[in-house]
Every structure is written in structure tokens, then in C-alpha cells.
Amino acid sequence: MPNIVQYRLPQDSNLHIIAIEAGPVMTWCYLCVDEKNKCAVLFDAPFGSMAIIDEIIEEHGYMLEGLYLTHSHWDHTAEAALLKQKHDIPVYIHPDDNYRLVSPMEHTLWELPFEIQSIENEQFLRMDDKVRCGKWLFSMRHVPGHTEGSVCFYDAQAHILIAGDTLFAGSIGRTDLPGGNHQLLLTSLREQVLTLDDATVVLSGHGEATTIGHERLNNPYIGQQATQFFDEM
């Protein structure tokens, strides 16, 4: 049964995030809604999330304006093609990760009990591209390491980071899968993530929410005990 959590912004009652945890490996996707403007954008599309997203959109009359993928591992993209077709929306991804969208079943590493439809995608994300939806304004940050085209989305006004599988509460993304690079991931974290304010809320692809400040102090990969690595680079 999918898990649903709502995050409301104390500085703006019209902005909220509906987080949906779904799929075989419990992957989060995030529907960012501007209630006043009745618009929404979606970050990632795990298996089993579409029915809930459709129900929310229909119940509240939101216009879904686009789907933005943090990377192209199957657990984040399983229902991307279905959402694209039903809602006639663009799907955005970094070009370095597009090959898994084009041939998703060739890159699952193990056999899945369901079929993922391919997307011939032409909506590519570039560094500092903006995601706009009502008063939401995310900037895209390329953070290679978990995959070649992994990205995060940061709203500076809301102090929220949609992190995908780059950073988790107490951990970081795997780099032992095809396209992963541990040293590159640490560099991405140092240059694109740890530069953010400590109060920034981190919403990851798996696990619980955290903050940059908490991870800076406690994460064994990037916390105080990891400062020597960064000093040497």
C-alpha cells in the first residue's frame, strides 16, 4: 500500500508537497502543488504512483504541467510514459540519463514483473534550468555520481531540495551500479549540495526527510568525519 505524506510550507499556505512512496523498493515521488493557481509539477514516477496522482489531480482540479526525473533508474521512471500519455505533459531528464528512458527494460539489472514503456524524450535538462509552477521556482543542479545524469531540484525561497538518490538521511546514493562513480558523487555533493543553507529540507528518493545541516553534522559520508576528503580535493 503506497504511503502518502503532505508537507505544507509555513511561509505560504498555498504551496504544499504531496509525497507518495510506492513501488517494489519504496520510492518517493513528489507532487508540488500551488493551491491558488491550481497547478502542479511532479518529480519522479515510481510504479504504483499514477493512480494516486490521478486521484489527487481530479479531486482538486490541478493542472499537471510536467514530470521532472531526478535520474532514470527504473524505480523512479516506471510510470513516466503512462503519465505522459494520459496527461499530455512533457517529461524532462538530463541528456546523460536519457538512454535508460529510451530502452528501459535493457537497464533494469534484474527481471521485473511488469513492463516499462519507453519514452523518446526531447525535453532535456541543462544546468540551472528552472522549473516554474505558480509560485514554485526550482533550479536544476546536475549532480553526477549515482548516475551520469542525476539531478537535484532546489527552491531557494522554500528552502527545499528534491534530491533523488544523491543524498539520503544518513547516507548517499549507491555508486556500484552501471553509470555510478563514487568520487564524482562526493564532488557533486560538495559543490552542488553542501553549498546550500543548513535549514534546507532534503526530500530524497528513499527514506525519511532530513536537512542539509543535520547531514553536514551526522552523515558518515559527508559529515564532520568526512571533512578530510574535501580538504584534500
C-alpha positions in Angstrom: 0.0 0.0 0.0 1.5 3.3 -1.0 2.4 5.8 1.8 1.3 9.4 1.4 2.8 12.4 3.4 2.0 16.1 3.0 4.4 18.9 3.5 3.0 22.4 3.9 5.1 25.5 3.7 4.7 27.7 6.7 5.7 30.8 4.7 3.0 30.2 2.1 -0.2 28.3 2.8 -0.9 27.9 -0.9 2.2 25.8 -1.5 2.4 22.2 -0.4 4.0 18.9 -1.4 2.3 15.6 -1.6 4.9 12.8 -1.2 3.9 9.4 -2.4 6.0 6.3 -1.6 5.3 3.5 -3.9 6.8 0.6 -5.9 8.8 -2.6 -5.0 11.7 -0.7 -3.5 9.6 2.1 -1.8 10.5 5.0 -4.0 9.2 8.5 -3.2 7.8 10.9 -5.8 6.8 14.5 -5.1 3.8 16.3 -6.4 4.4 20.1 -5.8 1.2 22.0 -5.8 0.3 25.7 -5.9 -3.2 25.6 -4.5 -4.1 29.2 -5.5 -3.1 28.7 -9.1 -4.4 25.1 -9.3 -1.2 23.8 -10.9 1.3 21.1 -10.0 4.5 19.5 -11.2 5.7 16.0 -10.4 9.2 14.8 -9.6 9.7 11.1 -10.4 7.1 8.4 -11.2 7.6 5.1 -9.4 5.5 2.0 -10.1 2.1 2.3 -8.4 2.1 6.1 -8.0 0.0 7.1 -11.0 -3.4 6.0 -9.7 -2.9 8.1 -6.6 -1.6 11.1 -8.6 -4.6 10.9 -10.9 -7.0 10.8 -7.9 -5.4 13.8 -6.3 -5.4 15.8 -9.5 -9.0 15.0 -10.4 -10.3 15.6 -6.8 -8.7 19.1 -6.5 -8.7 20.2 -10.2 -5.0 20.6 -10.5 -3.3 21.1 -13.9 -0.3 18.8 -14.1 2.3 20.8 -16.0 5.2 18.5 -16.3 7.2 15.5 -15.0 10.8 16.0 -13.9 13.0 13.0 -13.4 15.9 13.1 -10.9 17.5 10.2 -12.8 16.5 7.3 -15.0 16.7 4.2 -12.8 13.6 2.1 -13.3 12.2 2.6 -9.8 11.9 6.4 -10.5 10.6 6.2 -14.1 8.3 3.1 -14.2 5.1 5.1 -14.9 6.6 8.1 -16.6 5.4 7.1 -20.1 1.9 6.4 -18.8 1.7 9.8 -17.1 3.0 11.5 -20.2 0.4 9.8 -22.4 -2.6 10.4 -20.1 -1.9 14.0 -19.1 -0.2 15.1 -22.3 2.8 16.5 -20.4 6.4 16.9 -21.2 8.9 14.6 -19.4 12.2 16.2 -18.5 15.5 14.5 -17.9 19.2 15.2 -18.1 20.5 14.0 -21.5 23.2 11.8 -20.0 20.5 9.6 -18.4 18.1 9.6 -21.4 19.3 6.2 -22.8 17.5 4.4 -20.0 14.3 6.1 -20.9 14.6 5.1 -24.5 15.3 1.4 -23.6 14.2 1.0 -20.0 13.9 -2.8 -20.0 17.5 -3.2 -21.1 18.8 -1.4 -18.0 16.9 -2.9 -15.0 19.7 -5.2 -13.9 17.2 -7.9 -13.0 13.9 -9.1 -14.5 10.9 -7.1 -13.4 7.3 -8.4 -13.1 6.0 -5.5 -15.2 6.8 -3.8 -18.4 8.1 -0.2 -18.5 7.2 1.7 -21.7 9.9 3.6 -23.4 10.0 7.4 -24.0 11.6 9.0 -27.0 12.4 12.2 -25.0 13.3 15.6 -26.4 13.0 17.6 -23.2 16.5 17.8 -21.8 17.6 19.5 -18.6 20.6 21.7 -18.5 22.4 23.2 -15.5 20.4 25.9 -13.8 17.3 25.3 -15.8 14.2 26.5 -14.0 11.1 24.6 -13.0 8.1 27.0 -12.6 4.7 26.2 -11.3 2.7 29.1 -9.8 5.0 30.4 -7.0 7.2 27.3 -7.1 10.6 28.0 -8.6 13.1 25.2 -8.7 16.6 25.4 -10.2 18.1 22.2 -11.6 21.6 21.1 -10.3 23.5 18.4 -12.2 24.9 16.0 -9.6 26.5 13.1 -11.4 27.7 10.1 -9.4 24.7 8.0 -8.6 24.1 8.0 -12.4 25.7 10.1 -15.1 22.7 12.4 -15.4 21.5 12.6 -11.8 20.0 16.0 -10.9 18.5 17.7 -7.9 15.9 20.5 -7.8 16.3 23.4 -5.4 13.7 26.0 -4.5 15.7 28.8 -2.7 12.6 30.6 -1.4 11.0 27.5 0.0 14.4 26.0 1.2 13.6 22.6 -0.3 15.8 20.2 -2.2 14.3 17.4 -4.2 17.4 15.2 -4.0 16.6 12.0 -5.9 19.1 9.3 -4.9 22.0 11.7 -4.5 21.6 12.3 -0.8 19.7 10.4 1.9 19.2 10.8 5.6 22.4 9.2 6.9 23.7 8.0 3.6 24.4 8.9 -0.1 23.4 7.2 -3.4 24.8 3.9 -4.5 27.7 4.1 -6.9 28.2 0.4 -7.6 25.6 0.3 -10.4 26.3 1.0 -14.0 26.9 4.7 -14.5 27.9 5.2 -10.9 31.1 6.9 -9.7 31.8 7.3 -6.0 34.4 10.1 -6.3 32.3 12.0 -8.7 29.3 11.8 -6.4 31.3 13.2 -3.5 32.4 16.0 -5.6 28.8 16.7 -6.7 27.7 16.8 -3.1 30.5 19.1 -2.1 29.9 21.6 -5.0 26.1 21.4 -5.5 24.5 20.2 -2.3 26.6 21.2 0.7 26.7 24.8 -0.5 23.0 25.1 0.5 21.8 26.6 3.7 21.7 24.3 6.7 17.9 24.8 7.0 17.3 23.4 3.6 14.8 20.4 3.8 16.0 17.4 1.8 13.4 15.2 0.2 15.1 12.1 -1.1 14.1 9.2 -3.4 14.1 6.8 -0.5 13.8 7.1 3.3 12.9 9.9 5.6 13.2 13.7 5.1 16.3 15.4 6.5 18.1 18.8 6.4 21.4 19.9 5.0 22.5 20.9 8.5 21.7 17.6 10.0 23.6 15.7 7.3 26.5 18.1 7.4 27.0 17.1 11.1 25.9 13.5 11.1 26.2 11.8 7.7 29.2 9.5 7.7 29.9 10.2 4.0 29.7 14.0 4.1 29.6 14.9 7.8 32.4 16.2 10.1 34.3 12.9 9.9 34.5 13.3 6.1 36.0 16.8 6.0 39.5 15.5 5.3 38.4 14.2 1.9 37.0 17.6 1.0 40.1 19.4 2.2 42.3 17.3 0.1 40.5 17.9 -3.2 
